[in-house]
Structure formats: C-alpha cells, structure tokens
C-alpha cells in the first residue's frame, strides 16, 4: 500500500459511514457458539435523528439469539453489490452485553426503538458498535487509504 495514503479526518469519516449506512437496508449478522459460526442476513434500521451509529434489528427466535446469549461478540458485514462497479464494504464489531441490548414490550427504550424499525416487533436488538471499518477504493482518489477505521 502506498505510504502517502492516509487516515481520513474523523468528521469526514463519520459522514462517509452515515452515507454508506443510509443507502443500505440489509446486513449480515455473524455470531458464533462452540466454534460454529452463523451468518444471518437481516434488515436493519438507524435512528435518522441521532448522530450515533447504533443499529436496530428485529431478530426472530433462532440460533443467532442462542449464540449471542452464549457468546456476546458479533461481527456485521454490509456491502455494495459487485454489479455496481464499486468495491465497498463495511465491517462492524461489537462485544459484550452492554453493546447488544435486547428489548421487548415494556422495557426502557422499546417504544422509541419500535418507532425506528419498520413493522411491529416483539423483540428488538439495539447494537452499539465499538469499531466500524469502511473499505472504499474511491477513497484512494481523495488521497486516503482505502480502509478507514472508526473506534467508538
């Protein structure tokens, strides 16, 4: 990699991340239990009135929930389809029960979260990212490294 390529200023990176997330609706949630990984495509939502990058999903019961109960470490992949001619992708990591908040009717924050997601949900998961990695080869044209990382 060219040593002249550099880190993007944080505010510019935050704008790039928000723009990327706002144009996408599906993520792949990766969980693991007993060294058996599971990747689950899911629709996701963001609070458009907030400056944070918290994501909301409405997980149906299944292996991913059991995995997160046993091992509260997740990775999320979001990408731009290759037929667009762009090479772009995002990886988000979050670890610990304080970053993976399950909410149901009656829980604090549930009503507000329910307004963010589409459709009525019995269970919502609010994800507080700890690290966001955004890969975009177009960043090179701006003099930045193609991989930019935001630690939260």
N, C-alpha and C positions, 0 to 999 in steps of 0.2 A: 504494500500500500504506500502511496506517495506520502512522504513525511510532511508535505506542505498542507495536506488536508487536515482540517481541524474541527474542534468541537464547536457546535452552533451555540450562540448566546441562549441562555435558558428561556427567556421570554419568547424568542423566535421558535425554539424547540417546542415549547408548550402550545404555541399556536399551530404548529405543524401537526402535533399529536391530536389536538382537538379537531382540526380539519379532517384528519385521517379517520378518526373515530366517528365523526358526524356523518360521513359518507358511507358508512358500513352498518349492517344490521345483524350479521352473523359472526360468531366467534366459535373457536374450538376450545372447549374446556378440557384440560388434561389433568387427571387425577391418578393416584397410584395407591395400591394397597398390596402388601405381601409381594412386592416387586412385580406386580402385574399392572401395567399402565392401562388407562382407558381414556380415549379421546372422544368427546361428545360435542357435536355441532349444536349450537343453541342460538336463539335470537337474544340480543342484548339491548339495553337502554342506558342512556346517560341523562342526568339532570341538566337540561339545557340552560337552566338559570344559575348553575353553580360553576365556579372556576376550577373545581377539583376534577379528577378523572375517575371517580367512583363509577362502577358499572353495576347494573341490576340485571339479574336473570330470574326467570321463574322455573326453577328446576322441578321436573316431575320425579316422583319417587323412583329409585333405582340404584344401580351400582355406584354412580358418581357420588350420591349422597352418603352411602356407606363408606366409600373411600375417603371422603372429606372428614367424616366423623373419626375414622381411624388415623388418618394422616392429613392434617390441615395445611398441606402445601400444594399449591396449584400453579399451573402454567396455562396461559391463554395464548392462542395463536389467532391472528386476524391477518388476512392477506388480500391483495388485489389480484383478481383473476389474471392469468398469464395472457389471455386473449386481448387485454387492453394494451399490450406492448410495454407495460411498465413493470419494473421489478420493485415491488414494495411489500413490506410485511411488518408486522408488529408482534412482539412477544411481551406479555405482561406476567410478572410473577407476584405472588402474594403468599405469605407464610404465617400461620398462626390463627387461632380462633378470633383474635381481635381484628383481623383483617378479612375474615369470612363471617359475616353476620347473617344468620338465618332469622327471618321474621315471619310471623304469622299473625292472623287477625288478633287484635288486642295488644300486640307487642308495640313498644315505643318505636315510632318511625314508620310503622307499617302503612298507615293511611297515606302519608306523604309519598312513600315509595310506590304504593299502588297507583297514584296519580301519574307517575313517571312511566310505568310499563303499560303496554297495550294488553287489554283483556283482563278479566278478573282472575286473580291468582290466589291459591290457598297458602302457598309458600313462596317467599321471595328470598333471594340471596343478594346481599349487598357486598360487593368486593372492593376493598380498599387496596389499590395496587401499591407495591413497595418499590417496584422497578418497572420502567417501561423502556423497551428497546425498539426503536423505529429504524428500519432499513429502507432506504430510498436512494437508488442510484442517481436520481436527479439532484441530490444534494451535492454531488461532486461538481456539477456545473456552477454551483454557488461558492465553491471553494471549501466545502466541508467534507468530512468523512461520510461515507455512505451509511455508516451505522452511528446513530446518535442514542445516548442513554440518559434517561432522567431517573434519578433516585429520589424517592418520596419518603 
